[in-house]
Amino acid sequence: MKKEPYGKKRNKNIYVYNRFKGVDYAHTPANISPQRCVDGINMVRSEVGKVTKRTGFEYDSYVWKEKINGIHFLQKDDERVCLIHCGTRFYLNDRVIYSQAADSFSQAVQLKDSLYILDSKSFMVFDGSKISNVKDNPFVPLTCTGRSPGGGGKNWQQPNILTDKRTEGFVSDGESTVYILSQRYISDDNVTVRIENDNGTQTDMTENHGFTVDRLAGTVTFETPPPLSKNTGKDNVYITYSKSTGADRNILDKCRVVTVFGAGGKPDTLFLSGHPDYPGREWFSQRDNPRFFSVGNTDLAGSDNSPVIGYTVKNSSLFVHRKDNERGLNIIVRQCNGGDEKYFSYPVSDSLQGPSAVAADTFVNMANDALFLTEKGIYAITQKDTGQDHYTQLRSLFINRKLLANKALSKAVATAYNDFYVLAVGSEIFLLDTLQKSYEEDKEYSNYQYECYHWKIEPQVRLLFVQDGRLCFATEDGRIGRFYTDYDNPESFNDNGKAIKAVWQTGNFTGDMTHRNKNIFWLWMVCATALRTGVRVQAQIKGVWTDLFSDMTTGRFFQWSAIQWSKFTWSTDKTPKLMKRTVRIRNVDKTAFRLENSEINEPFGLYELGFEYTTGSYYR
């Protein structure tokens, strides 16, 4: 923004709006920065300091007959595999690969080369071609090692809650036929044996074929002694049997919330929570082994009275978000406590006070911030300059008034798209621009705010995701929409064939002398050129919006393939165009301007807005 008086005789002044930022619903039109707009629907940053009309979207031709509950991606080598959860089915390339899912939202995270999925009914794994239940192929732990036929040895891994099976390793003496297990009263499941031979081969045996089992005594009796272990102290006989762990092996199936975390922030461990019967409890896998959840790998996130709603990961800390904690400590902080190679713990190191998160699918890690939606706006977790003590900060000051007025915040969804945090609530989309930070003096507990934008579309958004570089959404009625990315193509500027209304409205202009009349007689804009573009300009004169002019030709350039005779131009200049008009706004104490483009298949980019004015007598 620039103000510059000139001309001694007529006392002319100019006022220029430039370096545009975003919308500001937090301040009144009289108190807003000239770089922001009071009402800015369907506009977005084109480059820092400039704004443009957003592109529209198109629908996929296929309409799903049931609710779309999840769209998940698995990165395998150079291929990004898309998995769609619709109704009770999962689809891969339009083919049903699983049909026993819950008809509810699902979450998924990638660990190694597989996708781990929760739908509140099953804990599943997708390997790129098929889906199976994790408990159907669990890891069988080695609970004892170095055990002699008569007993002893040392405990190694804990039992896995996903299975009753466990393995014990014995060092054969070459003579004993009776091997005593560490447990008695073992289950009726078949017992198996693996013997490692000196020549590198192994012998697999099944119950009653070379050995018998006494389940009450917990002994295995071989028909012939297993061969002597040639490596002193090294296991060469492995006996696998079942005994109840006392845990419900189906307990993880009902979890709803999942993330990956690990030592130093390395994503090597699954964390699960959101169980309806144990809302504050968490379970975590062994490192690099998502099929192994030790019976001891569980903890309460404070108390069971505060359900876990989501996770964020920042540096080497895992932030567990709880809903409506009675003391306002809605986030607890876990850090990895490294033990030996087989056991790590994740104790609570801190708890943070702040507003409660309200939507499970709004936790997004941006480049510099971990953002999430709360009952008081979009917040971030950050650290003090010393690097110690985490705390939460508001980041959505400029859109909070309209964002929090929405009554369906619990259904909000979010994703990261380029440098934007994109959040959808029903038919409204809010964007936080992480490239543009604003340091506001009136927000005591926030170092900075992000510039924001506000879009409106017709459909109700159920899911947000990014695919092939395009921002996409799924609707409540089973359609998938994809926003266009080609800003140079006028055909990108329609919402599935309907015009997009884009508005940029300035705050009030009062000049340096509010109490005197202002007379505005010359107005100009610098706008981006396009094959088809235009603008309608209005001014607020004594409280009434009045049309000043419309310019539907100046910003265009000529191209034979895009001729429109009603708005024809011979200009081949593709550089930003100056649009200027004589206007008559007389004897006002204040005014504001509204720029609008509501034409189908027309972009609109704004670089600058300015006007000349004089100051007159006292306003009456």
C-alpha positions as CSV (number, residue, x, y, z in Angstrom):
1,M,0.0,0.0,0.0
2,K,1.3,3.5,-0.9
3,K,-0.1,7.0,-0.2
4,E,1.5,9.9,-2.0
5,P,0.3,13.6,-2.3
6,Y,1.3,15.5,-5.3
7,G,0.3,18.7,-7.2
8,K,0.2,21.9,-5.0
9,K,-2.7,23.6,-6.8
10,R,-5.3,20.7,-6.6
11,N,-3.8,18.9,-3.7
12,K,-4.1,15.5,-5.5
13,N,-3.3,12.3,-3.7
14,I,-3.0,8.7,-4.8
15,Y,-3.7,5.6,-2.8
16,V,-2.5,2.2,-3.9
17,Y,-3.4,-1.3,-2.8
18,N,-0.7,-3.9,-3.5
19,R,1.3,-6.7,-1.8
20,F,-2.0,-8.5,-1.4
21,K,-2.2,-11.1,1.4
22,G,-5.4,-12.9,2.4
23,V,-8.8,-12.5,3.9
24,D,-9.4,-11.0,7.4
25,Y,-12.6,-11.8,9.2
26,A,-11.1,-10.9,12.5
27,H,-11.1,-7.1,12.1
28,T,-13.8,-4.6,11.1
29,P,-13.6,-3.0,7.7
30,A,-12.5,0.2,9.4
31,N,-9.5,-1.6,11.1
32,I,-8.3,-4.0,8.4
33,S,-4.9,-3.9,6.8
34,P,-5.1,-2.5,3.2
35,Q,-3.2,-5.6,2.1
36,R,-6.1,-7.9,3.1
37,C,-9.7,-8.1,2.1
38,V,-12.9,-8.0,4.2
39,D,-14.7,-10.4,1.9
40,G,-12.5,-12.6,-0.4
41,I,-14.4,-15.6,-1.7
42,N,-12.7,-18.1,-4.0
43,M,-9.4,-16.2,-4.3
44,V,-5.9,-17.5,-3.5
45,R,-2.3,-16.6,-3.6
46,S,-0.8,-16.8,-7.1
47,E,2.6,-15.7,-5.9
48,V,3.5,-13.9,-2.7
49,G,1.9,-10.5,-2.9
50,K,-0.5,-11.3,-5.7
51,V,-3.9,-13.0,-5.7
52,T,-6.0,-14.9,-8.3
53,K,-9.3,-16.6,-8.7
54,R,-9.1,-20.2,-7.8
55,T,-9.5,-22.9,-10.4
56,G,-12.6,-25.0,-10.5
57,F,-13.1,-28.7,-10.4
58,E,-14.4,-31.6,-12.4
59,Y,-16.0,-34.8,-11.3
60,D,-14.9,-38.3,-12.1
61,S,-17.4,-39.9,-14.5
62,Y,-18.0,-42.8,-12.1
63,V,-20.3,-42.2,-9.1
64,W,-19.9,-44.5,-6.2
65,K,-23.1,-46.1,-5.0
66,E,-22.1,-46.0,-1.3
67,K,-20.4,-43.6,1.0
68,I,-16.7,-43.1,0.4
69,N,-15.1,-43.8,3.8
70,G,-11.4,-43.5,2.9
71,I,-8.9,-43.0,0.1
72,H,-5.5,-44.3,0.9
73,F,-2.2,-44.4,-0.9
74,L,0.7,-46.9,-0.7
75,Q,4.0,-45.9,-2.2
76,K,5.8,-49.0,-3.6
77,D,9.0,-48.3,-5.5
78,D,8.0,-45.7,-8.1
79,E,4.3,-46.5,-8.0
80,R,1.7,-44.8,-5.8
81,V,-1.2,-47.3,-5.4
82,C,-4.6,-45.9,-4.6
83,L,-7.0,-47.9,-2.4
84,I,-10.6,-46.7,-2.1
85,H,-12.8,-47.7,0.9
86,C,-16.5,-47.4,-0.2
87,G,-19.3,-48.7,1.9
88,T,-18.0,-52.1,3.3
89,R,-15.6,-52.7,0.4
90,F,-12.1,-51.8,-0.5
91,Y,-11.4,-51.3,-4.2
92,L,-8.1,-51.6,-6.1
93,N,-8.3,-50.4,-9.7
94,D,-12.1,-50.6,-9.6
95,R,-11.9,-54.2,-8.4
96,V,-13.2,-55.4,-5.0
97,I,-10.3,-56.9,-2.9
98,Y,-12.0,-56.9,0.5
99,S,-15.6,-56.9,1.4
100,Q,-15.8,-57.2,5.2
101,A,-15.0,-53.6,6.2
102,A,-17.0,-51.4,8.5
103,D,-19.2,-48.8,6.8
104,S,-17.4,-45.9,8.6
105,F,-14.3,-43.7,8.1
106,S,-11.0,-45.5,7.9
107,Q,-7.5,-44.3,8.7
108,A,-4.2,-45.7,7.2
109,V,-0.5,-45.2,7.6
110,Q,2.4,-46.7,5.6
111,L,5.1,-48.6,7.4
112,K,7.8,-50.2,5.2
113,D,6.1,-51.5,2.1
114,S,2.6,-52.0,3.5
115,L,-0.4,-49.9,4.5
116,Y,-1.9,-50.5,7.9
117,I,-5.6,-49.7,8.1
118,L,-8.1,-49.2,10.9
119,D,-11.9,-48.9,10.3
120,S,-13.2,-49.5,13.9
121,K,-14.0,-53.1,12.9
122,S,-10.6,-54.6,11.8
123,F,-6.9,-54.0,12.0
124,M,-5.8,-54.7,8.4
125,V,-2.7,-54.7,6.2
126,F,-2.6,-53.9,2.5
127,D,0.5,-55.2,0.7
128,G,-0.2,-53.6,-2.7
129,S,-2.4,-56.3,-4.0
130,K,-4.5,-57.8,-1.2
131,I,-5.9,-56.9,2.2
132,S,-5.7,-59.3,5.2
133,N,-6.3,-59.0,9.0
134,V,-3.0,-58.5,10.8
135,K,-4.1,-61.0,13.5
136,D,-4.4,-63.7,10.8
137,N,-0.6,-63.7,10.3
138,P,0.9,-62.4,13.5
139,F,4.5,-62.4,14.5
140,V,5.2,-65.4,16.9
141,P,7.7,-64.1,19.6
142,L,10.7,-66.0,20.9
143,T,9.8,-65.8,24.6
144,C,12.7,-67.8,25.9
145,T,16.2,-68.5,24.6
146,G,19.3,-70.5,25.8
147,R,17.1,-73.0,27.5
148,S,18.4,-76.5,28.3
149,P,16.1,-79.5,28.0
150,G,15.5,-79.4,31.8
151,G,14.7,-75.7,31.9
152,G,16.6,-72.4,32.7
153,G,17.5,-70.0,29.9
154,K,16.5,-66.4,29.9
155,N,13.3,-64.5,28.9
156,W,13.6,-62.7,25.6
157,Q,10.5,-61.3,23.9
158,Q,7.1,-60.8,25.5
159,P,4.0,-62.6,24.2
160,N,2.1,-61.0,21.4
161,I,-1.4,-59.9,22.1
162,L,-2.4,-60.8,18.5
163,T,-1.7,-64.5,19.0
164,D,-1.4,-67.1,21.8
165,K,1.5,-68.7,20.0
166,R,5.0,-68.4,21.3
167,T,8.4,-70.0,20.7
168,E,11.0,-71.2,23.1
169,G,14.6,-71.8,22.0
170,F,16.6,-74.8,23.5
171,V,20.2,-75.8,23.4
172,S,20.2,-79.5,22.8
173,D,22.6,-81.7,24.8
174,G,22.2,-84.6,22.2
175,E,21.0,-87.0,24.9
176,S,17.7,-85.7,26.4
177,T,14.4,-86.6,24.9
178,V,12.2,-84.7,27.4
179,Y,12.1,-80.9,27.0
180,I,10.4,-78.9,29.7
181,L,8.6,-75.7,28.6
182,S,8.5,-72.6,30.7
183,Q,4.7,-72.9,30.9
184,R,2.3,-75.6,32.0
185,Y,-1.4,-76.0,31.1
186,I,-0.7,-75.0,27.5
187,S,-3.5,-74.7,24.9
188,D,-4.9,-77.4,22.7
189,D,-3.4,-75.9,19.5
190,N,-1.0,-78.1,17.7
191,V,2.6,-77.9,18.8
192,T,5.4,-77.7,16.2
193,V,9.2,-78.1,16.4
194,R,12.0,-76.8,14.2
195,I,15.5,-78.4,14.6
196,E,18.5,-76.7,13.0
197,N,21.0,-79.2,11.8
198,D,24.8,-78.8,11.7
199,N,24.8,-78.8,7.9
200,G,22.7,-75.7,7.7
201,T,19.4,-77.5,7.0
202,Q,16.4,-77.6,9.3
203,T,13.9,-80.3,10.2
204,D,10.3,-79.3,10.8
205,M,8.2,-81.6,12.9
206,T,4.5,-81.7,13.9
207,E,2.8,-83.1,17.0
208,N,2.6,-86.9,17.2
209,H,5.1,-87.2,14.3
210,G,8.4,-87.6,16.1
211,F,7.3,-86.2,19.5
212,T,4.4,-86.1,21.9
213,V,3.1,-83.3,24.2
214,D,1.9,-83.4,27.8
215,R,-0.1,-80.2,28.0
216,L,-0.7,-80.2,31.8
217,A,2.9,-80.7,32.6
218,G,4.2,-78.6,29.8
219,T,6.6,-81.1,28.4
220,V,7.6,-82.3,24.9
221,T,9.0,-85.8,24.6
222,F,11.0,-86.8,21.4
223,E,11.2,-90.3,20.1
224,T,14.9,-89.8,19.5
225,P,17.1,-87.1,21.1
226,P,17.6,-84.0,19.0
227,P,21.2,-83.6,17.8
228,L,23.8,-81.9,19.9
229,S,24.1,-78.1,19.4
230,K,27.6,-77.7,18.0
231,N,27.7,-74.0,18.8
232,T,28.0,-73.6,22.6
233,G,25.0,-71.8,24.0
234,K,23.3,-71.4,20.6
235,D,19.7,-72.5,20.3
236,N,19.1,-75.3,17.8
237,V,15.7,-76.6,18.9
238,Y,12.7,-74.3,18.7
239,I,9.3,-75.4,20.1
240,T,6.2,-73.4,19.2
241,Y,3.1,-73.8,21.3
242,S,0.0,-71.8,22.4
243,K,-0.9,-70.4,25.8
244,S,-3.4,-67.7,26.5
245,T,-1.8,-64.3,27.1
246,G,-4.8,-63.1,29.0
247,A,-5.3,-60.4,26.5
248,D,-8.1,-60.1,23.9
249,R,-6.4,-60.8,20.6
250,N,-9.2,-58.9,18.8
251,I,-8.8,-55.7,20.9
252,L,-6.9,-53.8,18.3
253,D,-9.7,-54.3,15.7
254,K,-11.9,-51.6,17.2
255,C,-9.2,-48.9,17.3
256,R,-9.9,-45.9,15.1
257,V,-6.7,-43.8,15.4
258,V,-3.2,-44.7,14.0
259,T,0.1,-43.1,13.4
260,V,3.8,-44.1,13.1
261,F,6.6,-42.9,15.4
262,G,9.9,-44.1,16.8
263,A,13.3,-43.2,18.3
264,G,14.4,-39.8,17.1
265,G,11.1,-39.4,15.2
266,K,11.9,-42.3,12.9
267,P,8.6,-43.8,11.6
268,D,9.2,-47.4,12.6
269,T,6.6,-48.1,15.3
270,L,2.8,-48.2,15.0
271,F,0.7,-46.5,17.6
272,L,-3.0,-47.4,17.8
273,S,-5.8,-45.8,19.9
274,G,-9.4,-44.7,19.8
275,H,-11.0,-47.9,21.1
276,P,-14.6,-47.2,22.2
277,D,-14.3,-49.3,25.4
278,Y,-10.9,-48.0,26.3
279,P,-10.9,-44.4,24.9
280,G,-7.7,-43.2,26.6
281,R,-5.6,-46.3,26.0
282,E,-2.8,-46.7,23.5
283,W,-1.0,-49.7,22.1
284,F,2.3,-49.7,20.2
285,S,4.1,-52.3,18.2
286,Q,7.7,-53.4,18.4
287,R,10.1,-51.4,16.3
288,D,10.0,-52.4,12.6
289,N,7.5,-55.1,13.4
290,P,3.9,-53.9,13.0
291,R,2.6,-57.5,13.5
292,F,4.0,-57.7,17.0
293,F,2.3,-55.9,19.9
294,S,3.8,-57.1,23.2
295,V,1.4,-57.6,26.1
296,G,3.4,-54.8,27.9
297,N,3.3,-52.4,25.0
298,T,0.2,-50.4,26.1
299,D,-0.3,-47.3,28.2
300,L,-3.0,-44.8,29.2
301,A,-2.8,-41.4,27.7
302,G,-3.5,-39.8,31.1
303,S,-6.8,-41.4,31.9
304,D,-9.6,-43.4,30.2
305,N,-12.0,-40.4,30.7
306,S,-10.3,-38.5,28.0
307,P,-10.5,-40.2,24.6
308,V,-7.5,-40.0,22.2
309,I,-8.7,-38.2,19.0
310,G,-5.4,-38.0,17.1
311,Y,-1.6,-37.7,16.9
312,T,0.9,-35.3,15.6
313,V,4.7,-35.9,15.3
314,K,7.2,-33.1,15.7
315,N,10.9,-33.8,15.7
316,S,11.5,-36.5,18.3
317,S,8.2,-36.1,20.2
318,L,4.8,-37.8,19.8
319,F,1.9,-35.6,20.7
320,V,-1.2,-37.4,21.8
321,H,-4.4,-35.3,21.5
322,R,-7.1,-36.0,24.0
323,K,-10.6,-34.7,23.8
324,D,-12.1,-32.6,26.6
325,N,-9.7,-33.3,29.4
326,E,-11.1,-32.2,32.7
327,R,-8.1,-30.1,33.5
328,G,-7.6,-28.7,30.1
329,L,-4.4,-30.8,29.6
330,N,-5.5,-31.9,26.2
331,I,-2.1,-33.0,24.8
332,I,0.4,-35.3,26.3
333,V,3.9,-35.7,25.0
334,R,5.7,-39.0,24.6
335,Q,9.3,-39.5,23.8
336,C,11.2,-42.7,23.0
337,N,13.2,-44.2,25.9
338,G,15.6,-46.6,24.2
339,G,16.4,-49.8,26.0
340,D,18.1,-52.8,24.5
341,E,17.6,-53.9,20.9
342,K,14.4,-55.7,21.7
343,Y,12.6,-53.2,24.0
344,F,11.7,-49.5,23.8
345,S,9.3,-47.6,25.9
346,Y,7.5,-44.3,25.3
347,P,6.9,-42.6,28.6
348,V,5.0,-39.3,29.0
349,S,7.5,-36.5,29.3
350,D,5.1,-33.5,29.4
351,S,1.5,-32.4,29.1
352,L,0.2,-29.3,27.3
353,Q,-2.7,-27.1,28.1
354,G,-4.8,-25.8,25.3
355,P,-8.1,-26.2,23.5
356,S,-9.3,-29.6,22.6
357,A,-9.1,-31.0,19.1
358,V,-12.5,-31.6,17.6
359,A,-11.9,-33.6,14.3
360,A,-9.9,-36.8,13.9
361,D,-8.9,-36.2,10.3
362,T,-7.5,-32.7,10.6
363,F,-4.0,-33.5,12.0
364,V,-1.5,-32.5,9.3
365,N,2.3,-32.1,9.5
366,M,3.3,-29.2,7.4
367,A,7.0,-28.2,6.7
368,N,7.3,-26.1,9.9
369,D,4.1,-26.7,11.9
370,A,2.0,-29.6,13.1
371,L,-1.5,-28.2,12.6
372,F,-4.9,-29.4,13.9
373,L,-8.4,-28.1,14.3
374,T,-9.6,-27.3,17.8
375,E,-12.8,-25.8,19.3
376,K,-11.0,-22.4,19.1
377,G,-9.5,-22.6,15.6
378,I,-6.6,-24.2,13.9
379,Y,-3.7,-24.6,16.2
380,A,0.0,-25.5,16.0
381,I,2.4,-27.2,18.4
382,T,5.6,-25.2,18.7
383,Q,8.7,-24.7,20.9
384,K,10.2,-21.7,22.7
385,D,13.3,-20.2,21.2
386,T,15.4,-22.2,23.7
387,G,14.2,-25.4,22.2
388,Q,12.5,-26.5,25.4
389,D,8.9,-26.5,26.5
390,H,6.3,-27.2,23.9
391,Y,3.1,-25.2,23.7
392,T,0.2,-24.6,21.4
393,Q,-0.5,-21.5,19.3
394,L,-3.4,-20.2,17.2
395,R,-2.7,-20.0,13.5
396,S,-6.1,-19.2,12.0
397,L,-6.9,-15.7,13.5
398,F,-8.0,-14.3,10.2
399,I,-10.7,-16.9,9.4
400,N,-11.8,-17.9,12.9
401,R,-15.0,-15.9,12.9
402,K,-16.4,-17.8,9.9
403,L,-14.7,-21.1,10.6
404,L,-16.0,-21.4,14.1
405,A,-19.5,-20.3,13.1
406,N,-19.8,-23.6,11.2
407,K,-21.8,-26.1,13.3
408,A,-20.2,-29.2,11.7
409,L,-16.6,-28.8,12.9
410,S,-16.4,-32.4,14.1
411,K,-16.8,-33.5,10.5
412,A,-14.0,-31.4,9.2
413,V,-11.2,-33.0,7.1
414,A,-7.8,-31.6,6.2
415,T,-4.8,-32.3,4.0
416,A,-1.5,-30.6,2.9
417,Y,-1.5,-29.3,-0.6
418,N,1.7,-27.6,-1.9
419,D,2.3,-25.0,0.9
420,F,-1.3,-24.8,2.1
421,Y,-3.0,-26.4,5.0
422,V,-6.4,-27.1,3.4
423,L,-9.4,-27.7,5.7
424,A,-12.9,-28.5,4.5
425,V,-16.1,-28.2,6.5
426,G,-19.2,-29.1,4.5
427,S,-19.2,-26.9,1.4
428,E,-16.6,-24.4,2.8
429,I,-12.9,-24.7,2.3
430,F,-10.3,-22.8,4.4
431,L,-6.7,-22.5,3.4
432,L,-3.7,-21.5,5.6
433,D,-0.7,-20.3,3.5
434,T,2.4,-21.5,5.3
435,L,4.6,-19.3,3.0
436,Q,3.0,-16.1,4.5
437,K,3.4,-15.4,8.2
438,S,1.9,-12.4,9.9
439,Y,3.0,-11.2,13.3
440,E,0.0,-9.8,15.0
441,E,0.4,-7.6,18.2
442,D,-3.1,-8.4,19.5
443,K,-2.5,-12.1,19.9
444,E,-0.6,-12.6,23.1
445,Y,-0.1,-16.3,22.8
446,S,0.8,-16.6,19.2
447,N,4.1,-15.6,17.6
448,Y,2.5,-15.4,14.1
449,Q,-0.6,-16.1,12.1
450,Y,-0.8,-17.6,8.6
451,E,-2.5,-15.7,5.8
452,C,-5.8,-17.3,5.0
453,Y,-8.2,-17.8,2.1
454,H,-11.8,-18.9,1.9
455,W,-13.5,-20.9,-0.8
456,K,-17.1,-22.0,-1.3
457,I,-18.2,-24.9,-3.4
458,E,-21.6,-26.5,-3.9
459,P,-21.0,-30.1,-2.8
460,Q,-20.6,-31.2,0.8
461,V,-17.0,-32.5,1.3
462,R,-16.5,-35.8,3.1
463,L,-12.8,-36.4,2.4
464,L,-9.8,-34.4,1.2
465,F,-6.8,-35.9,-0.5
466,V,-4.1,-35.1,-3.1
467,Q,-3.5,-37.3,-6.1
468,D,-1.2,-36.7,-9.1
469,G,-0.5,-33.2,-8.0
470,R,-4.2,-32.2,-7.8
471,L,-6.3,-31.3,-4.8
472,C,-9.2,-33.7,-4.7
473,F,-12.3,-34.4,-2.5
474,A,-15.0,-37.0,-2.0
475,T,-18.6,-35.8,-1.5
476,E,-21.3,-37.1,0.7
477,D,-23.2,-38.5,-2.3
478,G,-20.3,-40.7,-3.6
479,R,-18.6,-38.5,-6.2
480,I,-14.9,-37.6,-6.5
481,G,-14.0,-34.1,-7.5
482,R,-10.6,-32.9,-8.7
483,F,-9.5,-29.3,-8.8
484,Y,-7.8,-28.2,-12.1
485,T,-4.1,-27.1,-11.9
486,D,-3.7,-25.3,-15.3
487,Y,-4.2,-21.6,-14.5
488,D,-3.4,-20.7,-18.2
489,N,-6.4,-22.6,-19.5
490,P,-9.8,-20.7,-19.2
491,E,-11.6,-24.1,-19.2
492,S,-10.1,-24.7,-15.7
493,F,-12.3,-22.0,-14.2
494,N,-15.6,-23.7,-13.7
495,D,-17.0,-25.9,-11.0
496,N,-18.1,-28.9,-13.0
497,G,-19.7,-26.6,-15.6
498,K,-20.9,-23.9,-13.3
499,A,-19.5,-20.4,-13.0
500,I,-17.2,-19.5,-10.0
501,K,-17.9,-16.3,-8.2
502,A,-14.7,-14.7,-7.1
503,V,-14.6,-11.5,-4.9
504,W,-11.9,-9.3,-3.5
505,Q,-13.3,-6.5,-1.2
506,T,-11.1,-3.9,0.4
507,G,-11.5,-2.4,3.9
508,N,-12.7,1.1,4.4
509,F,-10.6,3.9,2.9
510,T,-10.8,7.2,5.0
511,G,-7.6,9.0,4.0
512,D,-5.5,10.9,6.5
513,M,-8.3,13.2,7.4
514,T,-11.4,11.1,8.3
515,H,-13.5,14.2,9.1
516,R,-13.2,15.7,5.6
517,N,-14.8,14.9,2.3
518,K,-13.0,12.7,-0.2
519,N,-13.5,13.0,-3.9
520,I,-12.3,10.1,-6.0
521,F,-12.1,10.8,-9.8
522,W,-9.6,8.3,-11.3
523,L,-9.3,4.5,-10.6
524,W,-7.0,1.9,-12.1
525,M,-6.1,-1.7,-11.7
526,V,-3.3,-3.9,-12.9
527,C,-4.6,-7.4,-13.7
528,A,-3.2,-10.6,-15.1
529,T,-4.0,-11.2,-18.8
530,A,-5.8,-14.3,-20.1
531,L,-7.6,-15.5,-23.2
532,R,-10.8,-14.6,-21.4
533,T,-11.0,-12.4,-18.3
534,G,-12.8,-9.4,-16.9
535,V,-13.8,-7.6,-13.8
536,R,-16.8,-5.8,-12.3
537,V,-15.9,-2.9,-10.0
538,Q,-18.1,-1.6,-7.3
539,A,-17.7,1.1,-4.6
540,Q,-19.4,1.5,-1.3
541,I,-20.8,5.0,-1.3
542,K,-22.5,6.1,1.9
543,G,-23.2,2.5,2.8
544,V,-24.6,1.4,-0.6
545,W,-22.7,-0.7,-3.1
546,T,-22.7,1.0,-6.5
547,D,-21.5,-0.2,-9.8
548,L,-18.6,1.9,-11.2
549,F,-17.8,-0.1,-14.3
550,S,-17.1,-3.5,-15.9
551,D,-14.2,-4.2,-18.1
552,M,-14.4,-7.5,-20.0
553,T,-11.9,-6.8,-22.8
554,T,-8.8,-5.0,-21.6
555,G,-7.2,-8.0,-19.8
556,R,-7.6,-10.3,-22.8
557,F,-5.2,-11.2,-25.5
558,F,-6.0,-12.5,-29.0
559,Q,-5.8,-16.1,-30.0
560,W,-7.7,-17.6,-33.0
561,S,-8.7,-20.7,-31.1
562,A,-10.4,-18.7,-28.3
563,I,-12.3,-15.9,-30.2
564,Q,-15.4,-14.6,-28.4
565,W,-16.9,-11.9,-30.7
566,S,-18.8,-10.2,-27.9
567,K,-15.5,-9.6,-26.0
568,F,-13.2,-9.4,-29.0
569,T,-9.7,-7.9,-28.8
570,W,-6.8,-7.6,-31.3
571,S,-4.2,-7.3,-28.5
572,T,-1.5,-9.9,-28.4
573,D,0.1,-8.4,-25.2
574,K,0.3,-11.1,-22.6
575,T,1.9,-9.0,-19.9
576,P,-0.2,-7.7,-17.0
577,K,-2.7,-5.0,-18.2
578,L,-3.5,-1.6,-16.8
579,M,-7.3,-1.0,-16.6
580,K,-8.2,2.6,-15.9
581,R,-11.4,4.6,-15.7
582,T,-12.7,8.0,-14.7
583,V,-15.1,7.6,-11.8
584,R,-17.2,10.0,-9.7
585,I,-17.2,9.4,-6.0
586,R,-17.9,12.7,-4.4
587,N,-18.1,14.1,-0.8
588,V,-17.7,10.8,1.1
589,D,-16.0,10.3,4.4
590,K,-15.1,6.8,3.5
591,T,-15.4,4.2,0.7
592,A,-14.5,0.6,-0.1
593,F,-14.1,-1.3,-3.4
594,R,-15.3,-4.7,-4.5
595,L,-13.8,-6.5,-7.5
596,E,-15.7,-9.4,-8.8
597,N,-15.5,-12.0,-11.6
598,S,-18.4,-14.4,-11.8
599,E,-18.1,-15.5,-15.5
600,I,-17.7,-19.1,-16.4
601,N,-14.3,-20.1,-17.8
602,E,-12.7,-16.8,-16.9
603,P,-9.6,-16.4,-14.6
604,F,-9.0,-13.2,-12.8
605,G,-5.6,-12.2,-11.3
606,L,-5.1,-9.0,-9.3
607,Y,-1.7,-7.3,-9.1
608,E,-2.6,-3.7,-8.0
609,L,-5.6,-1.4,-7.3
610,G,-5.2,2.4,-7.0
611,F,-7.0,5.7,-7.3
612,E,-6.5,9.5,-7.3
613,Y,-8.5,11.7,-4.9
614,T,-8.7,15.1,-3.4
615,T,-9.6,16.1,0.2
616,G,-12.3,18.8,0.5
617,S,-14.3,20.5,3.1
618,Y,-15.6,19.1,6.4
619,Y,-17.8,16.0,6.0
620,R,-21.5,16.5,6.8
